[in-house]
Amino acid sequence: MLFLESNLGDPGLYPGTQHLHDSVVQMLLSILHGDGLMGGRILSGGSEANITALWAYRNSRQRRQVLAPETAHYSVGTAADLLGMNLSYVRVDDSYAMSVDDLEAKISSEKTAVVVAMAGTTEHGQIDPVDEIQLVCARHGVPLHVDAAFGGLVFPFLSRIGYRKRLPAFDFTLAGVTSITVDPHKMGMATAPSGGLLLRNPTLLEAIAQPTTYLSSESLASILGTRCSAGVASAYAMFRFYGINGYMKLLQGCMQNAERLAAQLKDVGFRLAIEPISPVVCIRLDDEDLAKRTQRELGQRNWLVSRTTQPHGIRVVMMPHLQGAIIPDFVSTLRSIVL
Ligand SMILES: Cc1ncc(COP(=O)(O)O)c(C=O)c1O
């Protein structure tokens, strides 16, 4: 409540808030293997982080093509539309991960401003092969923005508990990754508005800076002016409260529930888009009308889940507040609607 009124857009007037902001950026950088030379911003969410990143790349590189996988979050389309950039989709393979061959065919040193890769797709929780994508980008001198809005505070903890040994790397351990979106207000358990944009080279933001003489700073590089800082204070509090071990435990519980749900769905004959590698379970229905009807009928019975389009189906995100005990009831309700 205290931080609802303090303004991140006027850091000179709110030095304590700015200090919390900088601490949250450092904590996110340390989780994603950044170093002291890197920087970032806590913004209103993943959408603003993606839009800000693409804006900075467009201005700094004077190019307008954005390449992103077909599974990219819609905010990448919003960014391209707002910024007058051309978004070309890169095909995904059967596991909904970006095709490196198709990227290779589409990337251009002269035209491409930035490539966007996903670490935790919205519909499936999938990771693109960022380790291979960064090599293609580096060969063409193109920066690589990773949208880890969801996965950035999921995969590092799953890796630490040894959940999946072969989760592909996607963070600053890869030299070709130039920026990352990572949202404390998703799996970081913070209050909105709290989305993060991390930058290998923070001077990138100079490309979008505007003079702000009436404020306490000389210039600001952000879409919004006055910015509520409650999300920053909340992210700081959550990081201190949970710590790495707390998040590991939280994610372990979510993942166990996701696997339990996946197994029970398969037992009664449902098919999944991919075997869950994060707490996202995407149930294939392969028919748009059936997916719409299923979502509606689940909603009428108070199961509020989302619909997916690639493939048509239903998505369940096993967030920490969900109890494993509800899974059989959900599966039998879904079965009575669909099968
Ligand atoms: C992968 C991904 N990127 C970006 C966003 C946008 O985040 P926000 O709603 O915080 O703007 C989402 C939202 O779910 C997302 O899943």
The ligand as an SDF file (V2000), in Angstrom:
LIG
                    3D

 16 16  0  0  0  0  0  0  0  0999 V2000
    5.5670  -15.3810  -22.9200 C   0  0  0  0  0  0  0  0  0  0  0  0
    4.8310  -14.1480  -22.5360 C   0  0  0  0  0  0  0  0  0  0  0  0
    5.3360  -12.9410  -22.8690 N   0  0  0  0  0  0  0  0  0  0  0  0
    4.7130  -11.8060  -22.5280 C   0  0  0  0  0  0  0  0  0  0  0  0
    3.5350  -11.8220  -21.8300 C   0  0  0  0  0  0  0  0  0  0  0  0
    2.8520  -10.5260  -21.4800 C   0  0  0  0  0  0  0  0  0  0  0  0
    2.9300  -10.2720  -20.1200 O   0  0  0  0  0  0  0  0  0  0  0  0
    2.0140   -9.1730  -19.3970 P   0  0  0  0  0  0  0  0  0  0  0  0
    0.6190   -9.7010  -19.4200 O   0  0  0  0  0  0  0  0  0  0  0  0
    2.6130   -9.0720  -18.0540 O   0  0  0  0  0  0  0  0  0  0  0  0
    2.1190   -7.9160  -20.1660 O   0  0  0  0  0  0  0  0  0  0  0  0
    2.9670  -13.0530  -21.4690 C   0  0  0  0  0  0  0  0  0  0  0  0
    1.7020  -13.1080  -20.7380 C   0  0  0  0  0  0  0  0  0  0  0  0
    1.1780  -14.1310  -20.3960 O   0  0  0  0  0  0  0  0  0  0  0  0
    3.6290  -14.2430  -21.8270 C   0  0  0  0  0  0  0  0  0  0  0  0
    3.1300  -15.4610  -21.5330 O   0  0  0  0  0  0  0  0  0  0  0  0
  1  2  1  0
  2  3  1  0
  2 15  2  0
  3  4  2  0
  4  5  1  0
  5  6  1  0
  5 12  2  0
  6  7  1  0
  7  8  1  0
  8  9  2  0
  8 10  1  0
  8 11  1  0
 12 13  1  0
 12 15  1  0
 13 14  2  0
 15 16  1  0
M  END
$$$$
